[in-house]
Amino acid sequence: MARQTACVTTGLLGSNDLIGGKTVAGQMMSLAALVAARETGKAKPDQMVALARDATRRRDPEIQAFCHLAGDPEVPTEGPLAGVAIGVKDIFDTFDMPTTYGSKIYQGYRPKTDASVVALARRRGATILGKTVTTEFAYFDAGPTVNPHDHAHTPGGSSSGSAAAVAAGMIPAAIGTQTGGSVIRPASFCGVAGYKPSYRLLPSTGMKHFAPSLDTVGLFAASITDVALFAHLLTGRPLNPEPVDPASTRIGIYFCGELESADPEMQAALERAAEAATAAGFELIAISEPDENARARKAHSTLQNYEAGMSCGPDLALYEDQMGEKLVATVKESLAIPPSVYDDARRAAKRGRGATRKLFDEVDILLTPSAPGAAPRGLAFTGDPRFNKLWTLMGTPTVNIPFFKAKSGLPLGIQAVARFGQDLQLLSVARALEQAFAEHS
C-alpha cells in the first residue's frame, strides 16, 4: 500500500498542553485539551493538524498504524471538529485516498465517494489524516501494525491501526469497526478508550461489510472524556458525559461462562475495578449470565460467518488466489452453512436480546473484561473476542475503560456495557468509573 508522509513543524502549538495519558513513545493527544486550546484561541486548526502530522511522521515508521497518509490534507477552519486530525480504518471508502480493505485485491482502488461516517466527519470539520491499517476485510489475517507498548505483541483485531495510532500519540481520535471485538479488544490491548455505540448509531454505509447485522462503527480516543467528546462532536448528539450519582447507579459484575477462562491478571483487574466502584459509592450486584445469553454468544459465529459468505463470496469467486488463508477458509465454510442453521442462530440472538433487556431492569451498567488478558505475544494472532461477541450481537453500547496494567506493563481494559440506546448513560458512568479507578489505585 502506498505511504505518503510530509515533514511539518508544530509552529506555535506546544504539545505539552495537549497531552493525555502516557505511552511508551511519549504522550497521547487529548482531544478535549485540543478542542479547549482551539476554543480559547491558544491553537489554530492548522497548528493542531500540524502537530498530528509531525507526530505521525516521527512515530508511524515504527508502529505502522497507517497504510496511507494524505499528502496535503484539507484543514477546515469551521466546524466542531476543525483542527482535529483523525485516522479512518481502511475498511471505509474515501474518495481522495486509496481504499484497499486490507486486501491485495483492492490495491490502488479509488472509490468515487466517501463512506457516510467519513463524509460526516468532514462536514463536522475533521481533517482525515490518513487510512489506518485493517486486517483483510476486517477479519483475522493480520496487518503489520505493532503494539505501541511492546512491539513484540499484537495491537489487537481489525481496528488495530486506529487504536495504535491513538495510543502512540499520533492522532487524538480515530474511527474503526467491530463485528466481533475489534473496537474493544484493540482498545484494551493498546490502553485507549474504545467506544462501540448502540448498533446503527453511526452509519455504516460505504464500508466493506463482513457481517452486516453485526458490523458496527466505533471510535477511539485517549480517555473516556476524549472518546465521548469525539462522539458528541462527530454526531451532534448529546453524548458528553454528565455527572453521575453513584448511590443511585447500579453496577453489575457480569459472571459469564467465559469469566473463569480469563487470565488471572484480568480477573484481578476486574476485582480491583469492583473494589474501586464500591469505594466510590456505587451499588454493586453480582449478575449471573442467563442461559439465553450463553446460547446467543455461541450463535454469534454462525451469524457472522453465514453473512460473511454472502458478503465476501463474490470476492472469493474471482480472487481466491489473492486472499489470505484464514479468510478463504472461513468464506468457503460459510458458503456451506444451510439457511436453516442461520435462521436458528437468528432466533437464539432474538431470545438473547430479550434476556439482555431483562438484565438491565436489574442494573444500569455491566462490567466485564474487555479481553481475556493483555495483548498476546506475536503479531499473527490478534486475540480472542469471546468477551465482546455477545454485546456486538445484542447491539448494546460498550466502552473500554483504560486503566489497569499487567505485570509486564501491558494494558488491561475493563468493558462497560449499557442497555441499547443508553449511550449517554454508558459514557457518563464509564467516566466516573475511570476516575474512581485512578483514585483507588
C-alpha positions, 0 to 999 in steps of 0.5 A: 500500500502506498505511504505518503508522509510530509515533514511539518513543524508544530509552529506555535502549538506546544504539545505539552498542553495537549497531552493525555495519558502516557505511552511508551513513545511519549504522550497521547493527544487529548482531544478535549485539551485540543478542542479547549486550546482551539476554543480559547484561541491558544491553537489554530486548526492548522497548528493542531493538524500540524502537530498530528502530522509531525507526530505521525511522521516521527512515530508511524515508521515504527508502529505502522498504524497507517497504510496511507497518509494524505499528502496535503490534507484539507484543514477546515477552519469551521466546524466542531471538529476543525483542527482535529486530525483523525485516522479512518480504518481502511475498511471505509471508502474515501474518495481522495485516498486509496481504499484497499480493505486490507486486501491485495485485491483492492490495491490502488482502488479509488472509490468515487465517494466517501463512506457516510461516517467519513463524509460526516466527519468532514462536514463536522470539520475533521481533517482525515489524516490518513487510512489506518491499517485493517486486517483483510476485510476486517477479519483475522489475517493480520496487518503489520501494525505493532503494539505501541507498548511492546512491539513484540505483541499484537495491537489487537483485531481489525481496528488495530491501526486506529487504536495504535495510532491513538495510543502512540500519540499520533492522532487524538481520535480515530474511527474503526469497526467491530463485528466481533471485538475489534473496537474493544479488544484493540482498545484494551490491548493498546490502553485507549478508550474504545467506544462501540455505540448502540448498533446503527448509531453511526452509519455504516454505509460505504464500508466493506461489510463482513457481517452486516447485522453485526458490523458496527462503527466505533471510535477511539480516543485517549480517555473516556472524556476524549472518546465521548467528546469525539462522539458528541462532536462527530454526531451532534448528539448529546453524548458528553458525559454528565455527572453521575450519582453513584448511590443511585447507579447500579453496577453489575459484575457480569459472571459469564461462562467465559469469566473463569477462562480469563487470565488471572491478571484480568480477573484481578483487574476486574476485582480491583475495578469492583473494589474501586466502584464500591469505594466510590459509592456505587451499588454493586450486584453480582449478575449471573449470565442467563442461559439465553445469553450463553446460547446467543454468544455461541450463535454469534459465529454462525451469524457472522460467518453465514453473512460473511459468505454472502458478503465476501463470496463474490470476492472469493469467486474471482480472487481466491488466489489473492486472499489470505488463508484464514479468510478463504477458509472461513468464506468457503465454510460459510458458503456451506452453512444451510439457511436453516442453521442461520435462521436458528442462530437468528432466533437464539440472538432474538431470545438473547436480546430479550434476556439482555433487556431483562438484565438491565431492569436489574442494573444500569451498567455491566462490567466485564473484561474487555479481553481475556488478558493483555495483548498476546505475544506475536503479531499473527494472532490478534486475540480472542473476542469471546468477551465482546461477541455477545454485546456486538450481537445484542447491539448494546453500547460498550466502552473500554475503560483504560486503566489497569496494567499487567505485570509486564506493563501491558494494558488491561481494559475493563468493558462497560456495557449499557442497555441499547440506546443508553449511550449517554448513560454508558459514557457518563458512568464509564467516566466516573468509573475511570476516575474512581479507578485512578483514585483507588489505585 
